[in-house]
Amino acid sequence: MSLKRTTDPANPALSVANAKTHCRVTGSDDDTEITAYISAATEYVEAATGRQLVNATWTMKLDTFPAEDYIELPRPPLSSVTSVKYYDTAGDLQTFSSGNYTVDTHSEPGRVILNYGESWPNTRTQYQAVEIVYVAGYGADDTSVPENLQTAIRLLVGDFFENRESTTPITLQTTKAVENLLRSSSWGRYP
């Protein structure tokens, strides 16, 4: 299996204004730096929890369809499935009809489930013969991201902002508060 984010979110998981309020910054001199901290903190939270915070498009490729009647799609929450494509036994790229499957956005991870009486088509024996394109995330912008995950990002941004130098008398570590917030939303990934 290979998984790649093919379209990044249009908006950040935490607004610059929200981060500046948390860091008690009133001017705009640090906006570029704070924006970079938001990006880094968001990447950390997404990696630690295995989630996609703001809607983004993902492409998952498999060598073949599974033996099960469903395919789990990483990076919950699943919002929608754009397409399921495959290379048939002749090597031609085909689109698997959406009438053959149901998109389960309620489970975590979300799934593509075969409808009753349907089966996965035969594929050519080749690397990455199946391609599923889907959208994952809580919504289009920071207003849809759960508060506990935004709080984790705010705490990380605050730490980054406060400890900007490469050498400090203290070692920067993830706080217990951040760990607890991530653990509560980790989809079983964060220890």
Backbone bond lengths (Angstrom), bond angles and torsions (degrees), N, CA, C in turn:
res aa  C-N    CA-C-N  psi(-1)  N-CA   C-N-CA  omega(-1)  CA-C   N-CA-C  phi
1 M - - - 1.441 - - 1.525 109.32 -
2 S 1.324 115.46 140.03 1.462 119.93 170.27 1.523 107.44 -126.30
3 L 1.318 115.24 147.23 1.452 121.24 -177.59 1.513 108.30 -137.53
4 K 1.329 115.70 130.11 1.463 119.72 -178.48 1.526 109.77 -144.15
5 R 1.327 114.67 136.04 1.469 118.85 173.67 1.523 106.61 -79.20
6 T 1.316 116.39 116.03 1.460 121.27 -173.96 1.524 113.33 -98.54
7 T 1.322 117.64 -18.91 1.461 121.77 173.04 1.521 107.65 -137.98
8 D 1.329 116.18 119.54 1.464 121.01 -179.63 1.524 110.93 -72.04
9 P 1.327 116.62 161.15 1.463 119.99 175.85 1.533 111.18 -59.98
10 A 1.318 115.91 145.66 1.468 121.14 178.34 1.526 111.35 -76.00
11 N 1.334 117.13 -22.37 1.463 121.99 -176.55 1.523 110.14 -134.64
12 P 1.339 117.49 156.54 1.470 120.22 178.92 1.528 111.75 -75.22
13 A 1.318 115.98 161.11 1.465 122.07 178.91 1.529 112.13 -77.86
14 L 1.312 116.88 -10.85 1.463 123.02 177.04 1.522 106.70 -146.22
15 S 1.315 116.64 130.04 1.464 119.08 -178.99 1.529 110.34 -72.32
16 V 1.325 115.25 152.69 1.465 120.77 177.18 1.523 109.38 -60.96
17 A 1.330 116.58 -39.65 1.470 120.26 179.94 1.528 111.00 -60.75
18 N 1.320 116.92 -42.74 1.463 121.86 179.27 1.533 110.05 -64.54
19 A 1.327 116.83 -43.20 1.471 120.68 179.02 1.523 110.93 -65.16
20 K 1.336 116.72 -40.67 1.470 120.42 -179.91 1.529 110.60 -65.08
21 T 1.317 117.12 -38.70 1.466 120.12 177.12 1.524 109.69 -61.34
22 H 1.334 116.30 -44.38 1.463 120.43 179.70 1.532 111.35 -62.60
23 C 1.320 116.77 -39.92 1.474 121.51 -178.64 1.536 112.53 -84.54
24 R 1.321 116.78 -1.44 1.472 122.88 -178.44 1.533 111.26 58.74
25 V 1.333 114.91 47.15 1.462 122.08 178.25 1.521 107.21 -109.35
26 T 1.331 116.53 129.07 1.464 120.21 -178.38 1.521 113.47 -107.46
27 G 1.299 118.37 -28.64 1.466 121.38 -178.79 1.521 111.64 -86.61
28 S 1.332 115.60 -176.92 1.466 120.49 -178.95 1.530 112.69 -108.19
29 D 1.337 117.91 3.48 1.461 121.10 -177.41 1.533 113.30 -60.30
30 D 1.322 117.28 -31.25 1.469 121.37 -175.76 1.525 113.34 -100.99
31 D 1.330 118.63 9.46 1.468 121.03 -175.50 1.526 113.46 -58.69
32 T 1.320 117.50 -43.05 1.467 120.31 -179.16 1.519 110.51 -63.33
33 E 1.313 115.97 -43.55 1.463 121.09 179.86 1.530 110.67 -65.88
34 I 1.312 116.58 -43.69 1.472 120.72 179.74 1.527 110.32 -64.27
35 T 1.318 117.08 -38.76 1.470 120.56 176.58 1.524 110.73 -60.19
36 A 1.323 117.00 -42.06 1.469 121.02 177.56 1.529 110.80 -65.14
37 Y 1.326 117.49 -39.01 1.464 120.99 177.89 1.534 111.09 -64.84
38 I 1.324 116.51 -39.98 1.475 120.43 177.68 1.522 109.54 -60.59
39 S 1.319 116.30 -44.68 1.463 120.97 179.34 1.523 111.18 -61.11
40 A 1.321 116.84 -47.67 1.468 121.12 -179.59 1.532 111.14 -64.10
41 A 1.325 117.19 -42.91 1.462 120.99 -179.86 1.525 110.70 -65.86
42 T 1.324 116.70 -39.52 1.467 120.83 178.55 1.520 110.51 -63.84
43 E 1.329 117.22 -44.64 1.465 120.45 177.82 1.524 110.84 -59.90
44 Y 1.329 116.57 -40.35 1.459 120.34 179.22 1.531 110.64 -63.66
45 V 1.332 116.48 -47.95 1.468 120.97 -178.48 1.531 110.12 -63.40
46 E 1.325 117.47 -42.93 1.469 119.89 179.75 1.528 111.53 -64.78
47 A 1.322 117.08 -40.85 1.468 120.27 178.98 1.525 111.04 -67.36
48 A 1.324 116.79 -41.37 1.467 120.68 -178.03 1.519 112.59 -68.86
49 T 1.322 117.17 -32.94 1.467 120.70 -177.42 1.522 113.55 -99.27
50 G 1.330 117.55 -14.84 1.458 120.36 -177.12 1.516 112.58 72.56
51 R 1.330 117.46 20.50 1.462 122.74 -176.37 1.521 111.98 -110.70
52 Q 1.314 115.13 161.58 1.456 122.89 169.88 1.518 105.85 -108.89
53 L 1.326 117.96 120.13 1.462 120.14 -173.72 1.523 113.40 -81.00
54 V 1.329 117.79 -53.90 1.464 121.78 179.24 1.527 106.93 -109.29
55 N 1.332 116.88 142.08 1.462 121.82 -174.06 1.524 113.34 -45.68
56 A 1.327 114.26 130.65 1.455 123.00 176.21 1.523 107.27 -147.23
57 T 1.319 116.16 157.29 1.459 120.93 178.68 1.518 109.54 -96.24
58 W 1.319 115.43 133.59 1.458 123.32 179.28 1.518 109.88 -119.65
59 T 1.330 116.35 148.16 1.457 122.10 173.79 1.519 107.92 -123.44
60 M 1.339 114.61 121.34 1.461 120.99 177.18 1.520 107.86 -111.00
61 K 1.334 116.00 133.03 1.461 120.58 178.29 1.515 109.46 -120.57
62 L 1.333 114.38 137.41 1.458 122.45 179.19 1.525 108.48 -124.15
63 D 1.315 116.68 154.99 1.458 119.79 177.84 1.528 111.81 -75.88
64 T 1.319 116.23 -26.12 1.462 121.54 179.05 1.524 108.66 -158.98
65 F 1.312 117.27 166.20 1.461 120.25 173.46 1.523 108.30 -71.78
66 P 1.336 118.02 150.63 1.468 120.32 -177.46 1.534 112.04 -76.06
67 A 1.323 115.38 166.58 1.466 121.04 175.38 1.530 110.26 -72.16
68 E 1.351 116.96 -27.52 1.459 121.01 179.75 1.532 110.01 -72.95
69 D 1.319 115.72 168.81 1.466 120.03 179.23 1.538 112.06 -93.00
70 Y 1.319 116.92 18.41 1.465 120.91 178.22 1.524 110.04 -147.74
71 I 1.326 114.41 160.58 1.469 121.66 174.83 1.521 107.00 -128.72
72 E 1.320 116.99 122.63 1.463 120.78 176.49 1.522 109.69 -81.12
73 L 1.335 115.80 137.71 1.458 121.73 -178.90 1.526 109.75 -109.85
74 P 1.334 117.20 114.67 1.466 121.49 -178.07 1.525 112.79 -63.77
75 R 1.307 115.32 166.59 1.469 125.53 177.28 1.521 112.63 71.89
76 P 1.339 117.35 57.17 1.455 119.80 178.24 1.523 111.73 -63.82
77 P 1.309 117.37 163.80 1.455 126.64 -0.32 1.530 111.85 -83.04
78 L 1.334 115.31 143.98 1.457 121.40 177.63 1.523 108.75 -76.28
79 S 1.310 116.10 131.34 1.457 121.92 178.28 1.523 111.21 -100.03
80 S 1.338 116.88 -48.55 1.467 120.73 -179.42 1.524 109.66 -163.74
81 V 1.336 115.14 162.31 1.460 121.73 174.39 1.519 107.16 -110.68
82 T 1.315 115.97 125.87 1.460 122.07 -179.37 1.520 110.92 -82.76
83 S 1.339 116.54 -46.15 1.469 119.62 -179.57 1.513 111.09 -161.88
84 V 1.338 114.35 154.13 1.456 123.16 169.98 1.526 104.78 -124.79
85 K 1.333 116.02 114.66 1.469 121.13 -178.70 1.516 109.23 -122.29
86 Y 1.334 114.16 158.26 1.461 119.43 -179.62 1.530 109.45 -156.18
87 Y 1.331 114.79 156.83 1.459 120.63 172.87 1.525 107.74 -92.36
88 D 1.340 116.50 119.42 1.456 119.89 180.00 1.522 110.26 -72.53
89 T 1.327 116.99 178.18 1.467 121.34 -174.59 1.531 112.60 -63.30
90 A 1.343 116.86 -19.61 1.471 120.55 176.96 1.531 111.86 -87.63
91 G 1.342 116.82 -5.85 1.457 120.54 179.77 1.512 114.21 90.65
92 D 1.338 117.26 10.74 1.465 121.41 178.85 1.523 110.17 -92.56
93 L 1.326 116.39 137.90 1.462 121.20 178.79 1.528 109.30 -75.33
94 Q 1.324 116.43 125.99 1.469 123.27 -178.64 1.524 109.11 -123.15
95 T 1.322 115.88 154.23 1.460 121.58 172.51 1.519 108.15 -103.54
96 F 1.329 116.06 124.75 1.462 121.40 177.54 1.528 106.97 -76.82
97 S 1.302 117.69 122.22 1.463 122.63 -174.34 1.531 111.81 -59.34
98 S 1.323 115.66 134.69 1.469 120.10 178.40 1.526 111.54 -65.89
99 G 1.323 117.49 -14.51 1.466 121.07 174.80 1.515 112.54 -72.37
100 N 1.332 117.20 -12.15 1.463 121.39 -179.66 1.525 113.54 -90.70
101 Y 1.326 116.42 -9.27 1.466 118.52 -176.33 1.528 111.16 -143.81
102 T 1.320 114.20 162.89 1.457 123.07 176.39 1.522 107.67 -115.12
103 V 1.319 116.46 141.01 1.467 121.47 176.62 1.522 107.52 -96.99
104 D 1.321 115.76 119.13 1.467 122.67 -179.38 1.525 108.82 -99.10
105 T 1.338 116.15 99.31 1.465 121.05 179.50 1.528 111.87 -91.26
106 H 1.320 117.35 -4.13 1.468 120.24 -177.59 1.524 113.04 -88.31
107 S 1.321 117.56 -26.81 1.461 120.88 179.30 1.521 109.63 -81.60
108 E 1.314 115.69 157.94 1.460 120.62 173.67 1.511 108.31 -128.13
109 P 1.317 117.65 115.95 1.451 125.17 0.41 1.526 111.57 -73.25
110 G 1.327 115.92 161.38 1.459 121.06 176.30 1.518 109.99 -64.98
111 R 1.336 115.38 162.49 1.460 118.56 -174.87 1.525 111.81 -139.95
112 V 1.320 114.89 155.72 1.457 123.73 165.11 1.522 103.80 -103.92
113 I 1.341 117.21 120.17 1.462 121.49 -174.75 1.525 108.94 -118.71
114 L 1.314 115.87 130.28 1.462 119.88 176.18 1.520 110.41 -61.53
115 N 1.306 116.62 137.69 1.455 120.66 173.76 1.529 109.48 -70.97
116 Y 1.319 115.39 159.01 1.460 121.17 -179.11 1.532 109.89 -55.28
117 G 1.328 115.74 130.79 1.458 121.42 177.47 1.522 114.84 84.64
118 E 1.313 117.53 -5.39 1.472 121.11 179.66 1.520 109.79 -94.64
119 S 1.318 116.08 160.97 1.470 121.12 175.62 1.518 108.27 -141.19
120 W 1.315 114.32 157.80 1.461 119.11 177.21 1.524 108.55 -68.61
121 P 1.302 118.09 143.70 1.465 120.14 178.08 1.534 111.23 -73.99
122 N 1.323 115.65 159.66 1.458 120.72 174.90 1.522 108.71 -73.50
123 T 1.318 115.75 142.17 1.463 120.35 -179.79 1.517 109.96 -118.07
124 R 1.296 113.80 160.90 1.457 120.09 173.76 1.529 107.57 -68.88
125 T 1.310 116.87 144.53 1.458 120.38 177.34 1.514 107.95 -77.85
126 Q 1.316 114.49 95.77 1.458 120.57 179.91 1.518 108.98 -157.76
127 Y 1.305 114.84 162.42 1.451 121.98 178.15 1.526 109.28 -66.79
128 Q 1.320 117.74 133.47 1.461 125.11 176.74 1.528 112.70 55.69
129 A 1.314 115.86 52.56 1.463 121.88 -179.51 1.525 112.97 -77.15
130 V 1.335 117.32 -16.01 1.468 122.02 -178.51 1.522 108.52 -120.83
131 E 1.346 116.07 135.53 1.469 121.19 179.69 1.527 109.42 -132.45
132 I 1.322 115.58 124.71 1.465 120.78 177.56 1.526 107.51 -118.91
133 V 1.320 115.87 123.28 1.462 122.00 177.94 1.525 106.69 -107.74
134 Y 1.331 116.41 129.49 1.458 119.99 -177.19 1.525 111.54 -149.29
135 V 1.319 114.35 163.88 1.462 121.83 177.80 1.522 107.64 -109.82
136 A 1.331 115.06 130.71 1.458 121.24 177.54 1.526 108.70 -127.41
137 G 1.311 116.02 149.72 1.457 121.78 177.68 1.517 110.99 141.06
138 Y 1.338 114.91 164.71 1.465 120.43 -179.03 1.522 112.96 -78.63
139 G 1.331 117.28 -22.43 1.462 121.30 -178.38 1.512 109.96 166.84
140 A 1.332 115.49 -171.86 1.465 121.69 -171.01 1.529 114.36 -79.01
141 D 1.335 117.89 -17.48 1.465 118.81 -177.10 1.525 111.01 -152.80
142 D 1.334 115.63 -174.51 1.462 121.46 -174.51 1.522 114.02 -64.26
143 T 1.334 118.69 -20.27 1.468 120.24 -178.63 1.524 112.26 -68.17
144 S 1.321 117.99 -16.62 1.461 120.78 -178.69 1.536 113.13 -99.15
145 V 1.322 117.28 -9.64 1.469 121.16 -179.15 1.525 109.11 -74.65
146 P 1.342 118.05 131.19 1.472 120.26 179.47 1.529 111.74 -54.23
147 E 1.301 115.13 143.51 1.464 121.61 -175.47 1.527 112.52 -59.88
148 N 1.329 118.06 -37.81 1.471 118.31 -178.95 1.528 111.64 -64.43
149 L 1.334 117.63 -34.55 1.464 119.97 178.17 1.521 110.86 -75.11
150 Q 1.331 117.30 -36.42 1.467 119.41 174.88 1.522 110.83 -65.43
151 T 1.314 116.94 -38.05 1.467 120.15 178.12 1.524 110.51 -62.89
152 A 1.329 117.16 -41.78 1.466 120.43 176.97 1.527 110.42 -59.94
153 I 1.325 116.85 -42.54 1.467 120.43 178.49 1.530 109.91 -64.36
154 R 1.339 117.36 -44.59 1.475 120.58 178.45 1.522 111.32 -58.08
155 L 1.339 116.92 -45.08 1.464 120.57 -179.69 1.530 111.14 -62.71
156 L 1.319 116.40 -41.83 1.463 119.72 178.05 1.527 111.26 -65.84
157 V 1.320 117.39 -44.04 1.473 120.97 178.49 1.524 109.53 -60.00
158 G 1.341 116.83 -42.56 1.463 120.50 177.65 1.519 112.09 -59.89
159 D 1.347 116.17 -43.13 1.470 120.20 177.07 1.526 111.05 -63.21
160 F 1.329 116.64 -44.99 1.467 120.25 179.60 1.524 110.59 -61.31
161 F 1.327 116.25 -43.04 1.459 121.15 -177.20 1.530 111.09 -67.38
162 E 1.309 116.14 -41.53 1.465 121.27 -176.99 1.523 112.27 -73.48
163 N 1.308 117.35 -29.27 1.465 122.40 -175.74 1.530 109.64 -119.27
164 R 1.325 116.28 62.89 1.463 121.79 -173.76 1.514 114.67 -78.28
165 E 1.281 117.79 -21.65 1.462 120.30 -175.52 1.528 110.23 -77.27
166 S 1.341 115.59 150.92 1.462 119.25 -179.97 1.530 111.15 -72.74
167 T 1.320 117.82 -23.49 1.453 121.66 176.80 1.518 108.82 -122.49
168 T 1.297 115.41 120.75 1.461 119.49 178.47 1.517 108.11 -131.69
169 P 1.318 117.12 159.87 1.463 118.83 179.55 1.525 112.39 -70.74
170 I 1.341 117.39 -12.53 1.460 120.02 178.17 1.525 108.87 -117.89
171 T 1.309 115.73 158.52 1.455 120.81 176.47 1.521 107.97 -95.50
172 L 1.311 116.80 126.83 1.458 121.73 179.72 1.527 108.78 -75.84
173 Q 1.308 116.13 122.03 1.451 121.40 178.77 1.523 108.32 -132.56
174 T 1.313 115.46 156.17 1.448 119.73 175.94 1.527 107.92 -64.15
175 T 1.316 116.57 129.60 1.458 120.34 -179.01 1.523 110.66 -73.86
176 K 1.324 116.15 159.65 1.465 121.55 176.31 1.520 110.24 -60.02
177 A 1.328 117.12 -36.24 1.462 120.19 179.47 1.522 110.73 -61.51
178 V 1.328 117.11 -45.26 1.465 120.80 178.51 1.526 109.62 -63.79
179 E 1.327 117.46 -45.34 1.463 120.66 179.42 1.526 111.51 -57.70
180 N 1.322 117.08 -44.99 1.463 120.57 -179.75 1.525 111.93 -65.80
181 L 1.327 117.41 -39.96 1.464 120.45 177.93 1.528 110.75 -64.08
182 L 1.312 117.28 -41.66 1.461 120.48 -179.84 1.519 111.47 -70.14
183 R 1.307 116.62 -38.88 1.463 120.65 179.41 1.525 110.51 -60.56
184 S 1.328 117.49 -36.32 1.458 120.40 -177.88 1.523 113.10 -70.90
185 S 1.336 118.14 -13.89 1.464 121.46 -178.92 1.518 112.84 -128.55
186 S 1.311 117.38 24.94 1.459 118.97 -165.95 1.508 115.76 -87.03
187 W 1.319 120.20 -5.20 1.461 119.92 -179.78 1.533 109.41 54.57
188 G 1.346 114.96 35.36 1.449 121.10 176.39 1.519 115.61 77.65
189 R 1.320 118.55 10.86 1.465 120.43 -176.02 1.518 112.46 -97.76
190 Y 1.323 117.65 -38.55 1.459 120.07 -175.24 1.517 108.47 -83.25
191 P 1.340 117.82 128.94 1.475 120.17 -175.00 1.511 113.46 -62.79
